[in-house]
Amino acid sequence: MRIGLIGAGNLATQLASALAAKGHHFLQVYSRTEYSAGILAARLGCEAVVQPEQICSEADLYICALKDDVLSQVLPRVNFGKGLLVHTAGSLPMTVLSDYTPNHGIFYPLQTFSKQRPVDFSEVPIFIEAALSDSLDLLKNLASELSEKVVQVSYEQRKQLHLAAVFANNFVNYLYSIAEDLVHEKGLDFQYLLPLIEETSRKVKTIAPVKAQTGPAVRFDCRVMNKHLQLLGEYPEWQHLYEILSKGIYERTINKSSVI
């Protein structure tokens, strides 16, 4: 398949690399910065462009992996020909593409991406949607080349998945960063926490998260929690966060226990 890539960020880099490995041919990479477009285009063996008007109209598929607020600045300046235009965002409806071409859809891999870290797409769920039935079949076949988990979902389902992913990944990673600062403050290595983090991740694969919850908040152990709050005295924002999360854990545990 001939593909035009609009965007050269983390997701675009990993998705394009995975599709190229499956034999798909990239015609161009577009980015507002020549450096970003050039780096990824060189990897894919295709042309780099920095103006939307330079994007050719011969691709079978256009993958748009831009920030949500940039779409309306770039897409009106592109002629998509007969190609299928998809975006990769979890937070936008498919209809944001309808003004640019009737042949549009969604290709949303639910994963965290970094340019430097390869991703095994076989384990990544890919959620699809399309305005035309033939295009839906095309996306289903394409996604199936990469992943064993391809699911057609509505926008309402997809945006709920995106919200859940923010809690499960972005917020959790922020808490990791706080934990890292706390151990570094006492000259300790964040590596000491990795077995705990890995076991927590393994546990929720077989146990519902609410049942896997442990720690002082579950028991409402005020003695331990008050000590922790004292240690956080120099960090009022983290102290407040500790209180909110502890209260939430306790109340959720009690509520779920009463239901069970």
Buried (B, 14 or more C-beta within 10 A) or exposed (E): BBBBBBBBBBBBBBBBBBBBEEEBBBBBBBBBEEEBBBBBBEBBEBBBBBEBEEBBEEBBBBBBBBEEEEBEEBBEEBEBBEBBBBBBBBEBBBEBBEEBBEBBBBBBBBBEBEBEEEBEBEEBBBBBBBBEEEBBEBBBEBBEBBBEBBBBBEBEEBBEBBEEBEEBEEEEEEEEEBBBEBBEEEEEEBEEBEEEEEEBEEBBEEEEEBEBBEEBBBEBBEEEBEEBBEBBEEBEEBBEBBBEBBEEBBEBBEEBEEEE
